[in-house]
Amino acid sequence: MAGRHKFLSPKFIFFYGLLICILFVYAVIWQQVLKRLSLTVAYASKGVGIIYGMMWGVMIFNETITWNMIVGAVLVLIGVYIYIFSEIREGDK
């Protein structure tokens, strides 16, 4: 959104500042996740971000979700599921 406005205009500064705030919140949340989960499980779970990316793309940029995107997201989620539950089972041994 910032790129749609003239450099250093009030709207550009607003959207760029909003981006920095969002990244700050993301960093704080990520640190909290790392405190509570093992690194391998937390990092594997980042694949779920694909779903959020598709949702934001539709809501903000009016993108359309294609079947290829859905199939790709499902494959990623299956991979995350398999990996996380294999880590949990190994932890039980």
DOROLUM-878082 format. One record per residue: x, y negated, z of N, C-alpha, C in turn; chain. Coordinates in nm, 4 decimals, padded with zeros to 6 digits. Layout:
@n_east: X n_north: Y n_up: Z ca_east: X ca_north: Y ca_up: Z c_east: X c_north: Y c_up: Z chain: A
...
end
This chain:
@n_east: 00.0819 n_north: 00.1191 n_up: 00.0000 ca_east: 00.0000 ca_north: 00.0000 ca_up: 00.0000 c_east: 00.0865 c_north: -00.1258 c_up: 00.0000 chain: A
@n_east: 00.1983 n_north: -00.1214 n_up: 00.0722 ca_east: 00.2854 ca_north: -00.2392 ca_up: 00.0758 c_east: 00.3406 c_north: -00.2698 c_up: -00.0627 chain: A
@n_east: 00.3668 n_north: -00.1670 n_up: -00.1421 ca_east: 00.4230 ca_north: -00.1860 ca_up: -00.2745 c_east: 00.3297 c_north: -00.2540 c_up: -00.3718 chain: A
@n_east: 00.2025 n_north: -00.2644 n_up: -00.3370 ca_east: 00.1056 ca_north: -00.3304 ca_up: -00.4244 c_east: 00.1039 c_north: -00.4816 c_up: -00.4062 chain: A
@n_east: 00.1770 n_north: -00.5302 n_up: -00.3071 ca_east: 00.1748 ca_north: -00.6730 ca_up: -00.2768 c_east: 00.3127 c_north: -00.7333 c_up: -00.2988 chain: A
@n_east: 00.3147 n_north: -00.8667 n_up: -00.3139 ca_east: 00.4393 ca_north: -00.9383 ca_up: -00.3367 c_east: 00.5318 c_north: -00.9196 c_up: -00.2164 chain: A
@n_east: 00.6597 n_north: -00.9018 n_up: -00.2447 ca_east: 00.7600 ca_north: -00.8773 ca_up: -00.1406 c_east: 00.7579 c_north: -00.9893 c_up: -00.0378 chain: A
@n_east: 00.7519 n_north: -00.9528 n_up: 00.0891 ca_east: 00.7492 ca_north: -01.0407 ca_up: 00.2064 c_east: 00.6244 c_north: -01.1299 c_up: 00.2156 chain: A
@n_east: 00.5199 n_north: -01.0952 n_up: 00.1409 ca_east: 00.3928 ca_north: -01.1644 ca_up: 00.1590 c_east: 00.3295 c_north: -01.1131 c_up: 00.2889 chain: A
@n_east: 00.2318 n_north: -01.1839 n_up: 00.3433 ca_east: 00.1689 ca_north: -01.1379 ca_up: 00.4682 c_east: 00.1119 c_north: -00.9957 c_up: 00.4591 chain: A
@n_east: 00.0482 n_north: -00.9622 n_up: 00.3475 ca_east: -00.0067 ca_north: -00.8266 ca_up: 00.3317 c_east: 00.1051 c_north: -00.7231 c_up: 00.3235 chain: A
@n_east: 00.2134 n_north: -00.7564 n_up: 00.2530 ca_east: 00.3275 ca_north: -00.6650 ca_up: 00.2450 c_east: 00.3831 c_north: -00.6393 c_up: 00.3844 chain: A
@n_east: 00.4039 n_north: -00.7453 n_up: 00.4618 ca_east: 00.4589 ca_north: -00.7311 ca_up: 00.5971 c_east: 00.3638 c_north: -00.6507 c_up: 00.6846 chain: A
@n_east: 00.2327 n_north: -00.6744 n_up: 00.6714 ca_east: 00.1354 ca_north: -00.5984 ca_up: 00.7505 c_east: 00.1444 c_north: -00.4491 c_up: 00.7210 chain: A
@n_east: 00.1381 n_north: -00.4121 n_up: 00.5933 ca_east: 00.1388 ca_north: -00.2703 ca_up: 00.5582 c_east: 00.2730 c_north: -00.2047 c_up: 00.5898 chain: A
@n_east: 00.3815 n_north: -00.2773 n_up: 00.5691 ca_east: 00.5136 ca_north: -00.2233 ca_up: 00.6011 c_east: 00.5280 c_north: -00.2047 c_up: 00.7519 chain: A
@n_east: 00.4794 n_north: -00.3007 n_up: 00.8296 ca_east: 00.4809 ca_north: -00.2879 ca_up: 00.9754 c_east: 00.3942 c_north: -00.1734 c_up: 01.0223 chain: A
@n_east: 00.2792 n_north: -00.1541 n_up: 00.9576 ca_east: 00.1915 ca_north: -00.0424 ca_up: 00.9898 c_east: 00.2631 c_north: 00.0901 c_up: 00.9650 chain: A
@n_east: 00.3357 n_north: 00.0983 n_up: 00.8562 ca_east: 00.4137 ca_north: 00.2189 ca_up: 00.8265 c_east: 00.5169 c_north: 00.2461 c_up: 00.9351 chain: A
@n_east: 00.5854 n_north: 00.1442 n_up: 00.9781 ca_east: 00.6870 ca_north: 00.1617 ca_up: 01.0827 c_east: 00.6222 c_north: 00.2076 c_up: 01.2131 chain: A
@n_east: 00.5054 n_north: 00.1520 n_up: 01.2459 ca_east: 00.4332 ca_north: 00.1953 ca_up: 01.3668 c_east: 00.3910 c_north: 00.3416 c_up: 01.3568 chain: A
@n_east: 00.3414 n_north: 00.3807 n_up: 01.2410 ca_east: 00.3001 ca_north: 00.5199 ca_up: 01.2212 c_east: 00.4208 c_north: 00.6131 c_up: 01.2353 chain: A
@n_east: 00.5333 n_north: 00.5764 n_up: 01.1773 ca_east: 00.6532 ca_north: 00.6595 ca_up: 01.1885 c_east: 00.7025 c_north: 00.6680 c_up: 01.3326 chain: A
@n_east: 00.6890 n_north: 00.5592 n_up: 01.4094 ca_east: 00.7276 ca_north: 00.5610 ca_up: 01.5494 c_east: 00.6396 c_north: 00.6578 c_up: 01.6282 chain: A
@n_east: 00.5091 n_north: 00.6500 n_up: 01.6062 ca_east: 00.4167 ca_north: 00.7411 ca_up: 01.6755 c_east: 00.4475 c_north: 00.8853 c_up: 01.6375 chain: A
@n_east: 00.4729 n_north: 00.9091 n_up: 01.5096 ca_east: 00.5076 ca_north: 01.0441 ca_up: 01.4632 c_east: 00.6334 c_north: 01.0946 c_up: 01.5344 chain: A
@n_east: 00.7336 n_north: 01.0094 n_up: 01.5469 ca_east: 00.8589 ca_north: 01.0504 ca_up: 01.6114 c_east: 00.8367 c_north: 01.0849 c_up: 01.7585 chain: A
@n_east: 00.7554 n_north: 01.0059 n_up: 01.8268 ca_east: 00.7271 ca_north: 01.0333 ca_up: 01.9678 c_east: 00.6512 c_north: 01.1648 c_up: 01.9824 chain: A
@n_east: 00.5511 n_north: 01.1854 n_up: 01.8984 ca_east: 00.4742 ca_north: 01.3104 ca_up: 01.9045 c_east: 00.5641 c_north: 01.4294 c_up: 01.8724 chain: A
@n_east: 00.6505 n_north: 01.4164 n_up: 01.7728 ca_east: 00.7402 ca_north: 01.5254 ca_up: 01.7356 c_east: 00.8338 c_north: 01.5613 c_up: 01.8517 chain: A
@n_east: 00.8828 n_north: 01.4622 n_up: 01.9221 ca_east: 00.9689 ca_north: 01.4891 ca_up: 02.0380 c_east: 00.8922 c_north: 01.5632 c_up: 02.1466 chain: A
@n_east: 00.7665 n_north: 01.5292 n_up: 02.1668 ca_east: 00.6847 ca_north: 01.5982 ca_up: 02.2660 c_east: 00.6586 c_north: 01.7424 c_up: 02.2244 chain: A
@n_east: 00.6383 n_north: 01.7639 n_up: 02.0963 ca_east: 00.6189 ca_north: 01.9008 ca_up: 02.0452 c_east: 00.7450 c_north: 01.9828 c_up: 02.0694 chain: A
@n_east: 00.8608 n_north: 01.9240 n_up: 02.0428 ca_east: 00.9861 ca_north: 01.9965 ca_up: 02.0612 c_east: 01.0123 c_north: 02.0305 c_up: 02.2082 chain: A
@n_east: 00.9609 n_north: 01.9498 n_up: 02.2997 ca_east: 00.9752 ca_north: 01.9805 ca_up: 02.4420 c_east: 00.8965 c_north: 02.1050 c_up: 02.4806 chain: A
@n_east: 00.7846 n_north: 02.1280 n_up: 02.4123 ca_east: 00.6921 ca_north: 02.2334 ca_up: 02.4534 c_east: 00.7021 c_north: 02.3617 c_up: 02.3716 chain: A
@n_east: 00.7576 n_north: 02.3552 n_up: 02.2526 ca_east: 00.7679 ca_north: 02.4727 ca_up: 02.1652 c_east: 00.9137 c_north: 02.4970 c_up: 02.1287 chain: A
@n_east: 00.9407 n_north: 02.6196 n_up: 02.0888 ca_east: 01.0760 ca_north: 02.6466 ca_up: 02.0393 c_east: 01.0933 c_north: 02.5757 c_up: 01.9050 chain: A
@n_east: 01.2157 n_north: 02.5473 n_up: 01.8716 ca_east: 01.2440 ca_north: 02.4733 ca_up: 01.7487 c_east: 01.1954 c_north: 02.5482 c_up: 01.6254 chain: A
@n_east: 01.2139 n_north: 02.6792 n_up: 01.6229 ca_east: 01.1736 ca_north: 02.7551 ca_up: 01.5045 c_east: 01.0226 c_north: 02.7509 c_up: 01.4844 chain: A
@n_east: 00.9465 n_north: 02.7661 n_up: 01.5907 ca_east: 00.8003 ca_north: 02.7622 ca_up: 01.5791 c_east: 00.7541 c_north: 02.6214 c_up: 01.5431 chain: A
@n_east: 00.8099 n_north: 02.5201 n_up: 01.6073 ca_east: 00.7702 ca_north: 02.3824 ca_up: 01.5793 c_east: 00.8007 c_north: 02.3456 c_up: 01.4344 chain: A
@n_east: 00.9177 n_north: 02.3813 n_up: 01.3861 ca_east: 00.9549 ca_north: 02.3454 ca_up: 01.2498 c_east: 00.8701 c_north: 02.4201 c_up: 01.1475 chain: A
@n_east: 00.8419 n_north: 02.5473 n_up: 01.1756 ca_east: 00.7576 ca_north: 02.6239 ca_up: 01.0833 c_east: 00.6169 c_north: 02.5649 c_up: 01.0778 chain: A
@n_east: 00.5709 n_north: 02.5108 n_up: 01.1875 ca_east: 00.4362 ca_north: 02.4547 ca_up: 01.1930 c_east: 00.4237 c_north: 02.3243 c_up: 01.1152 chain: A
@n_east: 00.5337 n_north: 02.2627 n_up: 01.0797 ca_east: 00.5279 ca_north: 02.1400 ca_up: 01.0006 c_east: 00.4653 c_north: 02.1643 c_up: 00.8644 chain: A
@n_east: 00.4630 n_north: 02.2892 n_up: 00.8214 ca_east: 00.3994 ca_north: 02.3215 ca_up: 00.6939 c_east: 00.2517 c_north: 02.2879 c_up: 00.6917 chain: A
@n_east: 00.1916 n_north: 02.2789 n_up: 00.8093 ca_east: 00.0510 ca_north: 02.2419 ca_up: 00.8193 c_east: 00.0306 c_north: 02.0986 c_up: 00.7719 chain: A
@n_east: 00.1358 n_north: 02.0212 n_up: 00.7706 ca_east: 00.1285 ca_north: 01.8834 ca_up: 00.7220 c_east: 00.0813 c_north: 01.8725 c_up: 00.5784 chain: A
@n_east: 00.0913 n_north: 01.9798 n_up: 00.5033 ca_east: 00.0425 ca_north: 01.9793 ca_up: 00.3650 c_east: -00.1071 c_north: 01.9506 c_up: 00.3630 chain: A
@n_east: -00.1788 n_north: 02.0091 n_up: 00.4572 ca_east: -00.3235 ca_north: 01.9862 ca_up: 00.4640 c_east: -00.3522 c_north: 01.8390 c_up: 00.4928 chain: A
@n_east: -00.2783 n_north: 01.7821 n_up: 00.5896 ca_east: -00.2974 ca_north: 01.6412 ca_up: 00.6213 c_east: -00.2613 c_north: 01.5529 c_up: 00.5022 chain: A
@n_east: -00.1572 n_north: 01.5885 n_up: 00.4312 ca_east: -00.1178 ca_north: 01.5123 ca_up: 00.3129 c_east: -00.2266 c_north: 01.5118 c_up: 00.2068 chain: A
@n_east: -00.2903 n_north: 01.6261 n_up: 00.1880 ca_east: -00.3991 ca_north: 01.6329 ca_up: 00.0905 c_east: -00.5178 c_north: 01.5484 c_up: 00.1363 chain: A
@n_east: -00.5500 n_north: 01.5544 n_up: 00.2650 ca_east: -00.6629 ca_north: 01.4754 ca_up: 00.3168 c_east: -00.6374 c_north: 01.3265 c_up: 00.3020 chain: A
@n_east: -00.5161 n_north: 01.2815 n_up: 00.3403 ca_east: -00.4838 ca_north: 01.1393 ca_up: 00.3284 c_east: -00.4803 c_north: 01.0962 c_up: 00.1823 chain: A
@n_east: -00.4328 n_north: 01.1835 n_up: 00.0943 ca_east: -00.4299 ca_north: 01.1510 ca_up: -00.0476 c_east: -00.5685 c_north: 01.1259 c_up: -00.1026 chain: A
@n_east: -00.6651 n_north: 01.2062 n_up: -00.0578 ca_east: -00.8038 ca_north: 01.1886 ca_up: -00.1032 c_east: -00.8624 c_north: 01.0604 c_up: -00.0444 chain: A
@n_east: -00.8408 n_north: 01.0394 n_up: 00.0863 ca_east: -00.9037 ca_north: 00.9253 ca_up: 00.1535 c_east: -00.8418 c_north: 00.7909 c_up: 00.1153 chain: A
@n_east: -00.7103 n_north: 00.7867 n_up: 00.1005 ca_east: -00.6437 ca_north: 00.6585 ca_up: 00.0768 c_east: -00.6218 c_north: 00.6312 c_up: -00.0714 chain: A
@n_east: -00.5781 n_north: 00.7325 n_up: -00.1451 ca_east: -00.5378 ca_north: 00.7099 ca_up: -00.2847 c_east: -00.6375 c_north: 00.7649 c_up: -00.3858 chain: A
@n_east: -00.7518 n_north: 00.8143 n_up: -00.3380 ca_east: -00.8558 ca_north: 00.8687 ca_up: -00.4264 c_east: -00.8038 c_north: 00.9798 c_up: -00.5174 chain: A
@n_east: -00.7128 n_north: 01.0607 n_up: -00.4656 ca_east: -00.6616 ca_north: 01.1732 ca_up: -00.5425 c_east: -00.7661 c_north: 01.2845 c_up: -00.5449 chain: A
@n_east: -00.7525 n_north: 01.3725 n_up: -00.6407 ca_east: -00.8407 ca_north: 01.4886 ca_up: -00.6444 c_east: -00.7607 c_north: 01.6118 c_up: -00.6032 chain: A
@n_east: -00.8270 n_north: 01.7009 n_up: -00.5331 ca_east: -00.7634 ca_north: 01.8247 ca_up: -00.4893 c_east: -00.7915 c_north: 01.9301 c_up: -00.5949 chain: A
@n_east: -00.6852 n_north: 01.9891 n_up: -00.6472 ca_east: -00.6985 ca_north: 02.0914 ca_up: -00.7508 c_east: -00.6901 c_north: 02.2299 c_up: -00.6877 chain: A
@n_east: -00.7284 n_north: 02.3289 n_up: -00.7664 ca_east: -00.7198 ca_north: 02.4677 ca_up: -00.7185 c_east: -00.5760 c_north: 02.5067 c_up: -00.6889 chain: A
@n_east: -00.4827 n_north: 02.4571 n_up: -00.7683 ca_east: -00.3410 ca_north: 02.4874 ca_up: -00.7429 c_east: -00.2973 c_north: 02.4351 c_up: -00.6064 chain: A
@n_east: -00.3451 n_north: 02.3166 n_up: -00.5706 ca_east: -00.3110 ca_north: 02.2601 ca_up: -00.4403 c_east: -00.3696 c_north: 02.3445 c_up: -00.3277 chain: A
@n_east: -00.4932 n_north: 02.3887 n_up: -00.3448 ca_east: -00.5575 ca_north: 02.4717 ca_up: -00.2423 c_east: -00.4849 c_north: 02.6038 c_up: -00.2270 chain: A
@n_east: -00.4527 n_north: 02.6679 n_up: -00.3386 ca_east: -00.3806 ca_north: 02.7959 ca_up: -00.3330 c_east: -00.2444 c_north: 02.7775 c_up: -00.2676 chain: A
@n_east: -00.1734 n_north: 02.6716 n_up: -00.3027 ca_east: -00.0433 ca_north: 02.6446 ca_up: -00.2420 c_east: -00.0532 c_north: 02.6214 c_up: -00.0926 chain: A
@n_east: -00.1531 n_north: 02.5447 n_up: -00.0505 ca_east: -00.1718 ca_north: 02.5184 ca_up: 00.0926 c_east: -00.2053 c_north: 02.6461 c_up: 00.1676 chain: A
@n_east: -00.2892 n_north: 02.7298 n_up: 00.1094 ca_east: -00.3243 ca_north: 02.8572 ca_up: 00.1739 c_east: -00.2006 c_north: 02.9457 c_up: 00.1871 chain: A
@n_east: -00.1175 n_north: 02.9507 n_up: 00.0849 ca_east: 00.0048 ca_north: 03.0320 ca_up: 00.0921 c_east: 00.0992 c_north: 02.9807 c_up: 00.2008 chain: A
@n_east: 00.1110 n_north: 02.8497 n_up: 00.2105 ca_east: 00.1961 ca_north: 02.7926 ca_up: 00.3155 c_east: 00.1407 c_north: 02.8279 c_up: 00.4528 chain: A
@n_east: 00.0098 n_north: 02.8127 n_up: 00.4714 ca_east: -00.0512 ca_north: 02.8445 ca_up: 00.6003 c_east: -00.0367 c_north: 02.9924 c_up: 00.6355 chain: A
@n_east: -00.0484 n_north: 03.0794 n_up: 00.5376 ca_east: -00.0269 ca_north: 03.2225 ca_up: 00.5625 c_east: 00.1173 c_north: 03.2465 c_up: 00.6059 chain: A
@n_east: 00.2115 n_north: 03.1824 n_up: 00.5394 ca_east: 00.3519 ca_north: 03.1964 ca_up: 00.5773 c_east: 00.3791 c_north: 03.1463 c_up: 00.7180 chain: A
@n_east: 00.3210 n_north: 03.0327 n_up: 00.7533 ca_east: 00.3375 ca_north: 02.9786 ca_up: 00.8887 c_east: 00.2776 c_north: 03.0742 c_up: 00.9902 chain: A
@n_east: 00.1591 n_north: 03.1251 n_up: 00.9621 ca_east: 00.0926 ca_north: 03.2194 ca_up: 01.0520 c_east: 00.1785 c_north: 03.3441 c_up: 01.0744 chain: A
@n_east: 00.2280 n_north: 03.4022 n_up: 00.9662 ca_east: 00.3107 ca_north: 03.5236 ca_up: 00.9772 c_east: 00.4367 c_north: 03.4939 c_up: 01.0572 chain: A
@n_east: 00.5010 n_north: 03.3827 n_up: 01.0288 ca_east: 00.6265 ca_north: 03.3498 ca_up: 01.0970 c_east: 00.6045 c_north: 03.3257 c_up: 01.2462 chain: A
@n_east: 00.5047 n_north: 03.2461 n_up: 01.2791 ca_east: 00.4808 ca_north: 03.2141 ca_up: 01.4203 c_east: 00.4455 c_north: 03.3393 c_up: 01.4989 chain: A
@n_east: 00.3586 n_north: 03.4236 n_up: 01.4452 ca_east: 00.3199 ca_north: 03.5428 ca_up: 01.5203 c_east: 00.4297 c_north: 03.6476 c_up: 01.5242 chain: A
@n_east: 00.5207 n_north: 03.6466 n_up: 01.4263 ca_east: 00.6361 ca_north: 03.7371 ca_up: 01.4365 c_east: 00.7310 c_north: 03.6880 c_up: 01.5451 chain: A
@n_east: 00.7429 n_north: 03.5542 n_up: 01.5613 ca_east: 00.8253 ca_north: 03.4976 ca_up: 01.6685 c_east: 00.7657 c_north: 03.5307 c_up: 01.8053 chain: A
@n_east: 00.6333 n_north: 03.5234 n_up: 01.8156 ca_east: 00.5680 ca_north: 03.5530 ca_up: 01.9439 c_east: 00.5874 c_north: 03.6996 c_up: 01.9804 chain: A
@n_east: 00.5720 n_north: 03.7894 n_up: 01.8827 ca_east: 00.5889 ca_north: 03.9330 ca_up: 01.9087 c_east: 00.7319 c_north: 03.9651 c_up: 01.9481 chain: A
@n_east: 00.8287 n_north: 03.8993 n_up: 01.8825 ca_east: 00.9682 ca_north: 03.9241 ca_up: 01.9174 c_east: 00.9992 c_north: 03.8722 c_up: 02.0572 chain: A
@n_east: 00.9325 n_north: 03.7644 n_up: 02.0965 ca_east: 00.9519 ca_north: 03.7106 ca_up: 02.2294 c_east: 00.8977 c_north: 03.8016 c_up: 02.3381 chain: A
@n_east: 00.7979 n_north: 03.8839 n_up: 02.3036 ca_east: 00.7396 ca_north: 03.9765 ca_up: 02.3999 c_east: 00.8285 c_north: 04.0967 c_up: 02.4253 chain: A
@n_east: 00.9209 n_north: 04.1247 n_up: 02.3347 ca_east: 01.0056 ca_north: 04.2446 ca_up: 02.3482 c_east: 01.1118 c_north: 04.2255 c_up: 02.4526 chain: A
end
